[in-house]
Amino acid sequence: MADSWDDLRERFAIVSADFLALASQVNAARADEPGVCGHWSVKEMIAHMAAWDWEGERYFRELHAGGDENRRYNVADFNAAAVEERRGQSWEETLDELRRANMTFAASLATVSAGDRETDTHYASWLRAVTGHYEEHTAQIRAWLGEEKTA
């Protein structure tokens, strides 16, 4: 049985809050250390997550307006551009941007009606993907900080 929209929203809220709390514990002096996610630093990881949260909110607005639900992304290019765009930000600025993007994306979830969800599965698919994204990167930060072993 598929998760209900409310269950998906609640899971996203819990997972993203956990990530933000963990990221807030990272010492600014270590934020640019490579190796958290491949060669990325935690700051670069957070920069790319902010970009995806902004993109999710934009995508939902476009779906509401009848936009292309089958959009394809070159993920590597999107991620590289997101990191480069935020390179000049401080650690706190990058973390603050993710907080804003996260709140904006979370608010966009409330704009998705039952009718939207019934006629277009892209809303739930995107929300599942974003939630999984937060879970994946939470595990990577924990491993990098030495708080948990990765399998």
N, C-alpha and C positions, 0 to 999 in steps of 0.2 A: 504494500500500500504506500502510495506517495505521501510525503510529508505535506501537511497543510501549509498554506501561506503563512499563517500565524506562527507555526512551528519553525518555518524557515527564517522568518524575521527574528524570532527569539534567538535561534541558534546564531545567526549573524551578529546580533547585539552582544551575546555572551562572548563569542570568539573574538570579535573585533575589540571589545573592551579588554579582554585578556591580553591581546597583542599590544594595545596601546599602553596598558599598565606596565607590561614587560619592557617595551621600548623606552618608556620614560625612565626606567632604571639604568639605562646604558649611560655610562660616563661620557660626557662630551669629548674627553681626551681620546676615547677609543672609537668614536663614531666613524672615523675615516679609515680604520684598520680593514684591510681587505680580508676576504676569506669567509665571510658569514654565509654568503649564498654564491657559490662558485668564487669568482674573483671580486664580487661586489662587497662593499662595506655595508654596515647596517644603515648608514645614511643613504647610500645609493639604493638599498632595498626599499627604504621608506619613501624615497623620492618616486620610485616606480609604482609603489602601492598607491600613493596619492594620485598619480596620474590615472591609474585604473579606476579609482573611486570616482574621480571627476568624469571619466569616460562613461562609467556606468550610469551616472545621473543624466548625462547628455543622451546616452542611448535610450534610456527610458523616456525622456522627453520626445525624442524622435519617434519611438514606437507609438506613443500617444497620438502623435500627429500623422500617423500612417506611414512612417519612414520604413526604410529597408531593414527588415528583421534578419536578413541573411547576410549581413555585413561580415566581411572577412578581414582579419587583421594580420599584418606581418608582425608577430609578437616581438621578435628580436629588434626590429626597427623601432617599434613603438616604445619598447623598454629603453633602448639606447637614447632615443630622443627625450624621453621623460627624465632620465638621469642627467643628460647633458643640460637640459633646460634649467635644472635646479642645482647645478654644480656650484654656483656662486652663493648659494644660501648657506647660512650657518646651520649647525646641528639643530638648534632650537627652532629656527625658521622652518626647516624641513619637517620636523616633528609637528609643529603647529599647523603647517599646511595639511599634513595627513589628518590631523584632528578635524580641521574644517571640512576637508573632502569627505571624511568618514561621516560626519554629521549630515552633510548635504546629501550624500548617497542614502543614508538611513532615512532621511526625511522623504526622499523620492519614493521609497518603498510604500509610504502611506498613500501615494497618488495612484497606485495600481489597484483598480477596482476588481471585484469578483468577475465581472464581465471581461475585463482585460485578461485576467489570468485564465479564464475558460477558453478564450478564443486564441490566445497566443502564449505558447509555452516558453517563449524566449525570456520572459520575466523571471520565472522560476529557475530556468537554466542558468541565467546570468547570476542570480543570487546564490545558487549552489556553488558556482565557480568562484565567486568572490569570497564566500565563506571558506571554501577549501584553500584558497590563496592565503588567507589570514592564518589558517591552521598550519599550512606548510611552513610559512615564514616564522611563525611562533616557535615551532620545533627547531628551526635553524638557529634562531637567536638563542634559545635555551641551550642548544648543543654548543654554540660558540662561547657562551658564558660559562659552560661547564656544568650547567644545571641538570642536563639529562643526556643520556647516550642515544645516538641515533641507531636505528636498526640497520 
